[in-house]
Amino acid sequence: MPPRTIREERIALGGKRRRAAAKAEVNPLREGLRLERVPDPHITVLFGSTGDLSHRKVFPALAQLSRTNLLPADWALIAVGRRPFDDESFRAEVATSLKQYARVALDPDMERQFLGRITYHRGDFSDSASYDALSAKIEGMHLEQGTEANVLFYLATQPSAFPLIVSEIGRCGMDHEVHGGGWRRIVVEKPFGRDLDSARKLNREMLRVFREAQIYRIDHYLGKETVRNLMVFRFANGIFEPLWNRRYVDHVQITVAESLGVEDRGAFYEETGAVRDVLQNHLLQLLSLVAMEPPATLAADALRDEKLKVLRAVAPASKANISRQIVRGQYGDGWVAGNPVPGYRAEKEVDGHSETETFVAGRFEVDDWRWSGVPFYLRTGKRMAKRATEIAIQFREVPHRLFAEAATDPQPNLLAIRVQPDEGILLRFGSKVPGLGLAIRPVTMDFTYGTAFSTDAPEAYETLILDAMLGDQSLFTRADEVEAAWSIVTPIHEAWVDGPAPEFPDYAAGTWGPEAADDLLARDGRRWRRL
Ligand code: BG6
Protein backbone atom coordinates (compact mmCIF):
# COMPACT_ATOMS: atom_id res chain seq x y z
CA MET A 1 0.00 0.00 0.00
CA PRO A 2 1.43 3.46 -0.87
CA PRO A 3 2.23 5.64 2.16
CA ARG A 4 -0.70 7.78 3.18
CA THR A 5 -0.62 11.57 3.21
CA ILE A 6 -1.09 13.36 6.52
CA ARG A 7 -4.60 14.31 5.47
CA GLU A 8 -5.51 10.72 4.61
CA GLU A 9 -4.10 9.62 7.96
CA ARG A 10 -6.26 12.16 9.75
CA ILE A 11 -9.36 11.13 7.87
CA ALA A 12 -8.68 7.42 8.52
CA LEU A 13 -8.05 8.12 12.19
CA GLY A 14 -11.23 10.18 12.38
CA GLY A 15 -13.15 7.29 10.80
CA LYS A 16 -11.78 4.78 13.32
CA ARG A 17 -12.65 7.05 16.23
CA ARG A 18 -16.10 7.66 14.86
CA ARG A 19 -16.75 3.94 14.53
CA ALA A 20 -15.50 3.36 18.07
CA ALA A 21 -17.60 6.25 19.37
CA ALA A 22 -20.65 4.96 17.53
CA LYS A 23 -20.20 1.54 19.18
CA ALA A 24 -19.84 3.06 22.63
CA GLU A 25 -22.88 5.31 22.32
CA VAL A 26 -26.16 3.54 22.86
CA ASN A 27 -28.54 6.46 23.09
CA PRO A 28 -31.17 5.76 20.42
CA LEU A 29 -31.94 9.49 20.17
CA ARG A 30 -28.48 10.05 18.74
CA GLU A 31 -28.43 7.26 16.25
CA GLY A 32 -28.99 7.78 12.57
CA LEU A 33 -28.26 10.50 10.13
CA ARG A 34 -27.00 13.20 12.47
CA LEU A 35 -24.20 11.05 13.86
CA GLU A 36 -23.09 9.97 10.43
CA ARG A 37 -22.73 13.45 9.09
CA VAL A 38 -19.59 15.43 9.65
CA PRO A 39 -19.57 19.02 8.40
CA ASP A 40 -17.64 20.06 5.31
CA PRO A 41 -14.09 21.24 5.83
CA HIS A 42 -14.28 24.89 6.77
CA ILE A 43 -12.95 27.80 8.78
CA THR A 44 -14.99 29.17 11.69
CA VAL A 45 -14.37 32.87 12.26
CA LEU A 46 -15.43 33.81 15.77
CA PHE A 47 -15.96 37.52 16.48
CA GLY A 48 -16.09 38.37 20.17
CA SER A 49 -13.76 35.48 20.93
CA THR A 50 -12.43 37.00 24.14
CA GLY A 51 -15.93 37.52 25.57
CA ASP A 52 -17.78 35.63 28.23
CA LEU A 53 -20.17 33.85 25.88
CA SER A 54 -17.35 32.46 23.73
CA HIS A 55 -15.49 31.13 26.74
CA ARG A 56 -18.46 29.75 28.64
CA LYS A 57 -20.40 28.29 25.74
CA VAL A 58 -18.79 28.38 22.30
CA PHE A 59 -15.31 26.99 22.99
CA PRO A 60 -16.58 24.25 25.32
CA ALA A 61 -19.12 23.20 22.68
CA LEU A 62 -16.48 23.18 19.93
CA ALA A 63 -14.12 21.21 22.16
CA GLN A 64 -16.82 18.61 22.79
CA LEU A 65 -17.55 18.34 19.06
CA SER A 66 -13.85 17.90 18.48
CA ARG A 67 -13.63 15.28 21.23
CA THR A 68 -16.42 13.24 19.64
CA ASN A 69 -14.97 13.61 16.13
CA LEU A 70 -17.83 15.66 14.84
CA LEU A 71 -15.62 18.42 13.52
CA PRO A 72 -14.22 17.87 10.05
CA ALA A 73 -10.59 16.82 9.84
CA ASP A 74 -9.84 20.02 7.93
CA TRP A 75 -11.18 22.65 10.27
CA ALA A 76 -9.62 25.74 11.73
CA LEU A 77 -10.86 28.56 13.88
CA ILE A 78 -9.85 32.19 13.62
CA ALA A 79 -10.61 33.93 16.89
CA VAL A 80 -11.14 37.65 16.35
CA GLY A 81 -10.82 40.03 19.27
CA ARG A 82 -9.51 43.39 20.36
CA ARG A 83 -7.34 42.26 23.22
CA PRO A 84 -3.60 41.82 22.71
CA PHE A 85 -3.16 38.07 22.47
CA ASP A 86 -1.01 36.00 20.15
CA ASP A 87 -1.86 32.44 19.17
CA GLU A 88 -0.09 30.90 22.15
CA SER A 89 -1.46 33.18 24.84
CA PHE A 90 -4.98 32.95 23.42
CA ARG A 91 -4.85 29.16 23.32
CA ALA A 92 -3.77 29.20 26.97
CA GLU A 93 -6.80 31.36 27.72
CA VAL A 94 -9.11 28.88 25.99
CA ALA A 95 -7.46 25.99 27.85
CA THR A 96 -8.25 27.72 31.14
CA SER A 97 -11.90 28.18 30.17
CA LEU A 98 -12.17 24.56 29.09
CA LYS A 99 -10.99 23.47 32.52
CA GLN A 100 -13.87 25.38 34.00
CA TYR A 101 -16.65 24.91 31.47
CA ALA A 102 -16.01 21.82 29.31
CA ARG A 103 -18.80 19.25 29.70
CA VAL A 104 -16.30 16.40 29.49
CA ALA A 105 -12.60 17.02 30.02
CA LEU A 106 -10.47 16.47 26.92
CA ASP A 107 -7.46 14.22 27.30
CA PRO A 108 -4.20 16.15 26.89
CA ASP A 109 -3.55 14.97 23.31
CA MET A 110 -7.01 15.85 22.15
CA GLU A 111 -6.85 19.20 23.87
CA ARG A 112 -3.51 19.98 22.23
CA GLN A 113 -4.93 19.00 18.85
CA PHE A 114 -8.04 21.15 19.37
CA LEU A 115 -6.14 24.19 20.58
CA GLY A 116 -3.68 23.81 17.71
CA ARG A 117 -6.51 24.55 15.29
CA ILE A 118 -7.13 27.98 16.79
CA THR A 119 -5.36 31.12 15.62
CA TYR A 120 -5.89 34.58 17.02
CA HIS A 121 -6.58 37.61 14.85
CA ARG A 122 -6.29 40.89 16.68
CA GLY A 123 -8.48 43.63 15.35
CA ASP A 124 -10.80 46.43 16.34
CA PHE A 125 -14.30 46.06 14.92
CA SER A 126 -14.15 49.58 13.55
CA ASP A 127 -10.76 49.17 11.87
CA SER A 128 -11.26 48.40 8.17
CA ALA A 129 -7.67 47.31 7.69
CA SER A 130 -8.16 44.45 10.14
CA TYR A 131 -10.97 43.03 7.98
CA ASP A 132 -8.75 43.19 4.90
CA ALA A 133 -6.09 41.35 6.83
CA LEU A 134 -8.68 38.82 8.02
CA SER A 135 -9.83 38.23 4.46
CA ALA A 136 -6.25 37.62 3.33
CA LYS A 137 -5.71 35.26 6.26
CA ILE A 138 -8.81 33.25 5.35
CA GLU A 139 -7.65 32.88 1.75
CA GLY A 140 -4.18 31.82 2.86
CA MET A 141 -5.60 29.24 5.25
CA HIS A 142 -7.87 27.76 2.61
CA LEU A 143 -4.86 27.08 0.43
CA GLU A 144 -2.74 25.77 3.27
CA GLN A 145 -5.32 23.70 5.15
CA GLY A 146 -7.69 22.43 2.48
CA THR A 147 -10.74 24.04 4.05
CA GLU A 148 -12.37 24.27 0.63
CA ALA A 149 -13.36 27.95 0.80
CA ASN A 150 -16.15 27.29 3.31
CA VAL A 151 -16.49 29.84 6.11
CA LEU A 152 -18.78 29.99 9.12
CA PHE A 153 -18.80 33.48 10.65
CA TYR A 154 -19.99 33.60 14.24
CA LEU A 155 -20.99 36.90 15.87
CA ALA A 156 -20.66 36.56 19.64
CA THR A 157 -20.01 40.27 20.20
CA GLN A 158 -22.11 43.04 21.70
CA PRO A 159 -25.18 43.32 19.44
CA SER A 160 -24.31 46.95 18.69
CA ALA A 161 -21.31 45.67 16.70
CA PHE A 162 -23.36 43.32 14.43
CA PRO A 163 -24.18 45.81 11.62
CA LEU A 164 -20.62 47.09 11.36
CA ILE A 165 -19.06 43.63 11.26
CA VAL A 166 -21.56 42.42 8.69
CA SER A 167 -21.03 45.41 6.44
CA GLU A 168 -17.24 45.02 6.65
CA ILE A 169 -17.55 41.34 5.78
CA GLY A 170 -19.55 42.49 2.74
CA ARG A 171 -17.09 45.23 1.81
CA CYS A 172 -14.24 42.73 1.69
CA GLY A 173 -16.35 40.23 -0.25
CA MET A 174 -15.90 37.63 2.49
CA ASP A 175 -19.59 36.72 2.11
CA HIS A 176 -19.14 35.63 -1.51
CA GLU A 177 -19.88 32.00 -2.07
CA VAL A 178 -17.65 30.43 -4.64
CA HIS A 179 -19.44 29.02 -7.63
CA GLY A 180 -19.55 25.23 -7.46
CA GLY A 181 -18.48 24.98 -3.79
CA GLY A 182 -17.45 27.15 -0.93
CA TRP A 183 -20.31 28.18 1.31
CA ARG A 184 -20.44 31.22 3.60
CA ARG A 185 -22.76 31.29 6.62
CA ILE A 186 -23.21 33.57 9.58
CA VAL A 187 -24.38 32.73 13.09
CA VAL A 188 -25.82 35.64 15.10
CA GLU A 189 -26.30 35.61 18.84
CA LYS A 190 -29.26 37.13 20.63
CA PRO A 191 -30.55 39.70 21.40
CA PHE A 192 -31.59 40.33 17.82
CA GLY A 193 -32.78 43.94 18.04
CA ARG A 194 -34.44 45.61 21.02
CA ASP A 195 -37.85 46.29 19.51
CA LEU A 196 -39.70 45.74 16.26
CA ASP A 197 -38.08 48.67 14.42
CA SER A 198 -34.52 47.84 15.40
CA ALA A 199 -35.02 44.14 14.57
CA ARG A 200 -36.35 45.07 11.14
CA LYS A 201 -33.40 47.39 10.61
CA LEU A 202 -30.92 44.72 11.66
CA ASN A 203 -32.59 42.21 9.35
CA ARG A 204 -32.30 44.68 6.47
CA GLU A 205 -28.64 45.32 7.24
CA MET A 206 -27.84 41.62 7.37
CA LEU A 207 -29.84 40.85 4.27
CA ARG A 208 -27.92 43.48 2.34
CA VAL A 209 -24.88 41.22 2.65
CA PHE A 210 -26.14 37.69 3.30
CA ARG A 211 -29.15 35.77 2.00
CA GLU A 212 -31.65 34.47 4.56
CA ALA A 213 -30.48 30.93 3.79
CA GLN A 214 -27.01 31.92 5.06
CA ILE A 215 -28.18 33.46 8.36
CA TYR A 216 -28.42 31.43 11.58
CA ARG A 217 -30.05 33.43 14.40
CA ILE A 218 -29.49 31.69 17.72
CA ASP A 219 -32.09 31.07 20.37
CA HIS A 220 -30.26 28.50 22.44
CA TYR A 221 -33.51 27.11 23.87
CA LEU A 222 -34.20 25.54 20.48
CA GLY A 223 -31.02 23.50 20.85
CA LYS A 224 -31.95 22.05 24.24
CA GLU A 225 -32.56 18.33 24.08
CA THR A 226 -35.87 18.59 25.93
CA VAL A 227 -37.10 21.32 23.60
CA ARG A 228 -36.12 19.29 20.55
CA ASN A 229 -38.03 16.42 22.09
CA LEU A 230 -41.23 18.49 22.13
CA MET A 231 -41.72 17.87 18.42
CA VAL A 232 -40.94 14.18 18.80
CA PHE A 233 -43.33 13.93 21.71
CA ARG A 234 -46.13 15.65 19.82
CA PHE A 235 -45.67 14.22 16.36
CA ALA A 236 -44.05 10.82 16.79
CA ASN A 237 -46.79 9.68 19.18
CA GLY A 238 -50.36 9.16 18.14
CA ILE A 239 -52.18 9.52 21.43
CA PHE A 240 -51.49 13.13 22.43
CA GLU A 241 -52.25 15.02 19.24
CA PRO A 242 -56.02 14.32 19.25
CA LEU A 243 -56.19 15.95 22.71
CA TRP A 244 -53.95 18.88 21.85
CA ASN A 245 -56.59 21.54 21.31
CA ARG A 246 -59.28 23.74 22.82
CA ARG A 247 -61.72 20.86 23.31
CA TYR A 248 -59.47 19.14 25.85
CA VAL A 249 -56.94 21.72 27.01
CA ASP A 250 -58.04 24.19 29.67
CA HIS A 251 -54.88 26.30 29.61
CA VAL A 252 -51.12 26.15 29.23
CA GLN A 253 -48.47 27.48 31.64
CA ILE A 254 -44.90 28.03 30.57
CA THR A 255 -42.35 29.00 33.19
CA VAL A 256 -38.68 29.92 32.80
CA ALA A 257 -37.58 30.54 36.39
CA GLU A 258 -34.02 31.22 37.46
CA SER A 259 -32.69 31.39 40.98
CA LEU A 260 -29.64 33.34 39.85
CA GLY A 261 -29.67 37.12 39.81
CA VAL A 262 -28.04 39.18 37.08
CA GLU A 263 -24.54 38.09 38.16
CA ASP A 264 -21.94 40.31 36.50
CA ARG A 265 -24.24 41.29 33.62
CA GLY A 266 -25.84 44.26 35.38
CA ALA A 267 -25.06 46.77 32.62
CA PHE A 268 -26.43 44.45 29.94
CA TYR A 269 -29.53 43.62 31.97
CA GLU A 270 -30.31 47.27 32.70
CA GLU A 271 -30.74 47.75 28.94
CA THR A 272 -32.58 44.48 28.47
CA GLY A 273 -34.98 43.36 31.21
CA ALA A 274 -36.97 40.14 31.37
CA VAL A 275 -39.23 40.89 28.38
CA ARG A 276 -36.35 41.31 25.93
CA ASP A 277 -34.08 38.78 27.59
CA VAL A 278 -36.43 35.81 27.78
CA LEU A 279 -40.07 36.52 26.87
CA GLN A 280 -39.41 37.76 23.31
CA ASN A 281 -37.31 34.73 22.45
CA HIS A 282 -37.18 31.65 24.69
CA LEU A 283 -40.75 31.83 26.01
CA LEU A 284 -42.39 32.69 22.71
CA GLN A 285 -40.39 29.96 20.97
CA LEU A 286 -41.61 27.42 23.52
CA LEU A 287 -45.15 28.68 23.02
CA SER A 288 -44.89 28.32 19.25
CA LEU A 289 -43.56 24.75 19.53
CA VAL A 290 -46.41 23.81 21.84
CA ALA A 291 -49.11 25.46 19.74
CA MET A 292 -48.00 24.87 16.15
CA GLU A 293 -49.66 22.58 13.64
CA PRO A 294 -47.68 19.52 12.54
CA PRO A 295 -45.33 20.58 9.73
CA ALA A 296 -45.60 18.57 6.52
CA THR A 297 -41.88 17.77 6.53
CA LEU A 298 -38.87 18.37 8.71
CA ALA A 299 -37.44 20.90 6.24
CA ALA A 300 -36.34 24.02 8.12
CA ASP A 301 -38.83 26.26 6.37
CA ALA A 302 -41.75 23.87 6.77
CA LEU A 303 -41.15 23.95 10.50
CA ARG A 304 -40.52 27.67 10.71
CA ASP A 305 -43.64 28.44 8.64
CA GLU A 306 -45.74 26.66 11.25
CA LYS A 307 -44.09 28.45 14.17
CA LEU A 308 -44.55 31.76 12.39
CA LYS A 309 -48.28 31.13 11.97
CA VAL A 310 -48.59 30.71 15.74
CA LEU A 311 -46.69 33.91 16.51
CA ARG A 312 -48.84 35.79 14.03
CA ALA A 313 -51.96 34.40 15.69
CA VAL A 314 -50.94 35.71 19.11
CA ALA A 315 -52.94 38.86 19.52
CA PRO A 316 -50.66 41.68 20.76
CA ALA A 317 -52.15 43.24 23.86
CA SER A 318 -53.79 46.60 23.30
CA LYS A 319 -52.33 49.44 25.36
CA ALA A 320 -55.47 49.59 27.44
CA ASN A 321 -55.21 45.90 28.27
CA ILE A 322 -51.54 45.65 29.09
CA SER A 323 -51.94 46.39 32.77
CA ARG A 324 -54.49 43.55 33.05
CA GLN A 325 -52.66 41.12 30.83
CA ILE A 326 -49.00 41.68 31.67
CA VAL A 327 -47.38 41.85 35.11
CA ARG A 328 -43.85 43.04 35.69
CA GLY A 329 -41.73 42.86 38.80
CA GLN A 330 -38.30 43.49 40.21
CA TYR A 331 -36.62 41.60 43.04
CA GLY A 332 -35.70 43.17 46.32
CA ASP A 333 -33.32 41.55 48.76
CA GLY A 334 -34.19 38.14 50.09
CA TRP A 335 -32.93 34.61 50.56
CA VAL A 336 -31.98 32.08 47.93
CA ALA A 337 -30.94 28.55 48.90
CA GLY A 338 -30.44 29.64 52.49
CA ASN A 339 -28.21 32.62 51.67
CA PRO A 340 -29.07 36.30 51.87
CA VAL A 341 -28.90 38.04 48.48
CA PRO A 342 -29.13 41.72 47.57
CA GLY A 343 -32.00 43.28 45.66
CA TYR A 344 -31.63 44.08 41.97
CA ARG A 345 -31.04 47.78 42.58
CA ALA A 346 -28.03 46.91 44.72
CA GLU A 347 -26.42 44.70 42.06
CA LYS A 348 -23.19 45.75 40.31
CA GLU A 349 -23.65 48.26 37.45
CA VAL A 350 -27.36 48.69 38.23
CA ASP A 351 -28.99 52.07 38.80
CA GLY A 352 -30.16 52.51 42.41
CA HIS A 353 -33.57 53.63 41.06
CA SER A 354 -33.73 51.20 38.17
CA GLU A 355 -37.12 50.51 36.61
CA THR A 356 -35.88 47.46 34.72
CA GLU A 357 -38.13 44.43 35.18
CA THR A 358 -36.51 41.21 36.39
CA PHE A 359 -39.82 39.35 36.22
CA VAL A 360 -42.64 39.29 33.73
CA ALA A 361 -45.80 37.22 33.50
CA GLY A 362 -48.42 37.47 30.81
CA ARG A 363 -51.66 36.01 29.57
CA PHE A 364 -51.64 35.37 25.84
CA GLU A 365 -54.10 33.85 23.44
CA VAL A 366 -53.41 32.10 20.18
CA ASP A 367 -56.30 33.13 18.01
CA ASP A 368 -56.68 30.21 15.68
CA TRP A 369 -59.01 27.28 15.11
CA ARG A 370 -57.11 24.96 17.45
CA TRP A 371 -56.54 27.27 20.41
CA SER A 372 -59.19 29.96 20.40
CA GLY A 373 -60.16 30.76 24.01
CA VAL A 374 -57.31 28.77 25.63
CA PRO A 375 -55.05 31.05 27.68
CA PHE A 376 -51.30 30.59 27.56
CA TYR A 377 -49.78 31.95 30.76
CA LEU A 378 -46.08 32.73 30.42
CA ARG A 379 -43.72 33.82 33.16
CA THR A 380 -40.02 34.30 33.69
CA GLY A 381 -37.94 35.82 36.43
CA LYS A 382 -34.53 36.14 37.99
CA ARG A 383 -33.95 35.31 41.66
CA MET A 384 -36.99 33.12 41.93
CA ALA A 385 -37.41 30.35 44.45
CA LYS A 386 -35.62 27.85 42.22
CA ARG A 387 -34.38 27.16 38.73
CA ALA A 388 -37.15 25.46 36.79
CA THR A 389 -38.27 25.58 33.18
CA GLU A 390 -41.51 23.77 32.56
CA ILE A 391 -44.38 23.59 30.12
CA ALA A 392 -47.62 22.47 31.75
CA ILE A 393 -50.61 21.45 29.69
CA GLN A 394 -53.60 21.58 31.98
CA PHE A 395 -56.48 19.50 30.64
CA ARG A 396 -60.15 20.26 31.23
CA GLU A 397 -62.17 18.64 33.93
CA VAL A 398 -64.24 15.61 33.03
CA PRO A 399 -67.65 16.64 31.68
CA HIS A 400 -69.58 14.81 34.39
CA ARG A 401 -68.40 14.52 37.98
CA LEU A 402 -69.30 10.94 38.63
CA PHE A 403 -67.10 10.85 41.73
CA ALA A 404 -68.25 14.10 43.30
CA GLU A 405 -68.97 12.23 46.52
CA ALA A 406 -65.49 10.68 46.77
CA ALA A 407 -63.35 11.58 49.80
CA THR A 408 -61.08 13.65 47.56
CA ASP A 409 -62.17 15.10 44.30
CA PRO A 410 -60.04 14.06 41.31
CA GLN A 411 -57.95 16.82 39.82
CA PRO A 412 -58.00 17.32 36.07
CA ASN A 413 -55.21 15.68 34.07
CA LEU A 414 -51.96 17.49 33.65
CA LEU A 415 -49.01 16.94 31.40
CA ALA A 416 -45.82 18.63 32.54
CA ILE A 417 -42.81 18.79 30.29
CA ARG A 418 -39.80 19.54 32.44
CA VAL A 419 -37.30 21.33 30.23
CA GLN A 420 -34.75 21.68 33.04
CA PRO A 421 -33.58 20.56 35.52
CA ASP A 422 -34.73 16.93 36.21
CA GLU A 423 -35.50 16.75 32.51
CA GLY A 424 -38.51 14.60 31.78
CA ILE A 425 -42.26 14.40 31.24
CA LEU A 426 -44.95 13.77 33.81
CA LEU A 427 -48.58 12.82 33.32
CA ARG A 428 -50.97 13.25 36.21
CA PHE A 429 -54.19 11.33 36.56
CA GLY A 430 -56.55 10.38 39.36
CA SER A 431 -56.43 6.96 40.98
CA LYS A 432 -58.50 5.21 43.58
CA VAL A 433 -56.69 4.96 46.87
CA PRO A 434 -56.64 1.27 47.84
CA GLY A 435 -59.20 0.58 50.54
CA LEU A 436 -62.82 -0.18 51.17
CA GLY A 437 -63.99 3.39 50.81
CA LEU A 438 -63.83 5.62 47.76
CA ALA A 439 -61.02 8.10 47.87
CA ILE A 440 -59.29 9.45 44.80
CA ARG A 441 -55.79 10.82 44.70
CA PRO A 442 -53.71 12.25 41.87
CA VAL A 443 -50.78 10.02 40.88
CA THR A 444 -48.17 10.50 38.17
CA MET A 445 -46.51 8.58 35.41
CA ASP A 446 -43.06 9.95 35.18
CA PHE A 447 -40.41 9.75 32.48
CA THR A 448 -36.98 11.09 33.34
CA TYR A 449 -34.08 11.25 30.92
CA GLY A 450 -31.69 10.26 33.68
CA THR A 451 -33.26 6.83 34.16
CA ALA A 452 -34.48 6.15 30.61
CA PHE A 453 -31.23 6.89 28.81
CA SER A 454 -27.70 6.12 29.81
CA THR A 455 -25.93 8.90 27.92
CA ASP A 456 -25.76 12.59 28.69
CA ALA A 457 -27.66 14.96 26.47
CA PRO A 458 -25.52 17.34 24.43
CA GLU A 459 -25.40 21.00 25.42
CA ALA A 460 -27.64 23.24 23.33
CA TYR A 461 -24.60 24.98 21.86
CA GLU A 462 -23.10 21.71 20.63
CA THR A 463 -26.29 20.93 18.74
CA LEU A 464 -26.66 24.41 17.31
CA ILE A 465 -23.06 24.90 16.25
CA LEU A 466 -23.00 21.49 14.59
CA ASP A 467 -26.26 22.27 12.78
CA ALA A 468 -24.92 25.59 11.49
CA MET A 469 -21.81 23.77 10.26
CA LEU A 470 -24.04 21.20 8.56
CA GLY A 471 -26.22 23.89 7.00
CA ASP A 472 -29.41 22.90 8.82
CA GLN A 473 -31.48 25.96 9.77
CA SER A 474 -34.36 24.15 11.52
CA LEU A 475 -33.29 25.19 15.01
CA PHE A 476 -32.58 28.82 14.10
CA THR A 477 -35.09 31.63 13.94
CA ARG A 478 -35.99 33.21 10.63
CA ALA A 479 -36.24 36.97 10.03
CA ASP A 480 -40.04 36.98 9.90
CA GLU A 481 -40.29 34.89 13.07
CA VAL A 482 -38.08 37.26 15.03
CA GLU A 483 -40.11 40.21 13.80
CA ALA A 484 -43.42 38.52 14.67
CA ALA A 485 -42.13 37.93 18.21
CA TRP A 486 -41.12 41.59 18.51
CA SER A 487 -44.59 42.62 17.30
CA ILE A 488 -46.02 40.80 20.31
CA VAL A 489 -43.75 42.36 22.93
CA THR A 490 -43.03 45.84 21.58
CA PRO A 491 -46.48 47.19 22.61
CA ILE A 492 -45.71 46.07 26.16
CA HIS A 493 -42.64 48.28 26.34
CA GLU A 494 -44.47 51.16 24.71
CA ALA A 495 -47.26 50.98 27.27
CA TRP A 496 -44.76 50.88 30.13
CA VAL A 497 -42.83 53.87 28.82
CA ASP A 498 -46.04 55.89 28.59
CA GLY A 499 -47.53 54.65 31.86
CA PRO A 500 -46.84 55.41 35.51
CA ALA A 501 -43.51 54.38 37.09
CA PRO A 502 -43.59 50.86 38.55
CA GLU A 503 -43.46 50.40 42.30
CA PHE A 504 -40.26 48.43 42.49
CA PRO A 505 -39.00 46.30 44.15
CA ASP A 506 -42.14 44.23 44.48
CA TYR A 507 -40.98 40.70 45.16
CA ALA A 508 -38.42 39.32 47.54
CA ALA A 509 -35.55 37.36 46.04
CA GLY A 510 -36.21 33.65 46.47
CA THR A 511 -39.98 33.86 45.90
CA TRP A 512 -42.23 33.25 42.89
CA GLY A 513 -42.63 36.89 41.86
CA PRO A 514 -45.02 39.69 42.75
CA GLU A 515 -48.51 39.05 44.05
CA ALA A 516 -49.93 40.62 40.93
CA ALA A 517 -48.71 37.55 39.02
CA ASP A 518 -50.94 35.35 41.17
CA ASP A 519 -53.83 37.75 40.67
CA LEU A 520 -53.39 37.43 36.91
CA LEU A 521 -54.43 33.78 37.12
CA ALA A 522 -56.78 34.17 40.07
CA ARG A 523 -58.92 36.50 37.94
CA ASP A 524 -59.48 33.52 35.63
CA GLY A 525 -60.09 31.18 38.58
CA ARG A 526 -56.66 29.52 38.18
CA ARG A 527 -53.34 29.20 39.96
CA TRP A 528 -49.72 28.88 38.94
CA ARG A 529 -48.45 25.38 39.30
CA ARG A 530 -46.17 24.93 42.28
CA LEU A 531 -42.77 23.94 40.92
C1 BG6 B 1 -30.14 33.79 28.16
C2 BG6 B 1 -30.41 35.03 28.96
O1 BG6 B 1 -30.61 33.93 26.85
O2 BG6 B 1 -30.77 32.68 28.77
C3 BG6 B 1 -29.96 34.85 30.40
O3 BG6 B 1 -29.74 36.13 28.39
C4 BG6 B 1 -30.56 33.61 30.99
O4 BG6 B 1 -30.30 35.98 31.18
C5 BG6 B 1 -30.32 32.41 30.08
O5 BG6 B 1 -29.95 33.39 32.25
C6 BG6 B 1 -31.04 31.19 30.57
O6 BG6 B 1 -30.57 30.09 29.85
P1 BG6 B 1 -30.54 28.64 30.49
O7 BG6 B 1 -30.05 27.77 29.38
O8 BG6 B 1 -29.63 28.69 31.66
O9 BG6 B 1 -31.96 28.34 30.88
Boltz pocket constraint, residues with backbone or C-beta under 6 A from the ligand:
constraints:
  - pocket:
      binder: B
      contacts: [[A, 190], [A, 258], [A, 277], [A, 389]]
      max_distance: 6.0
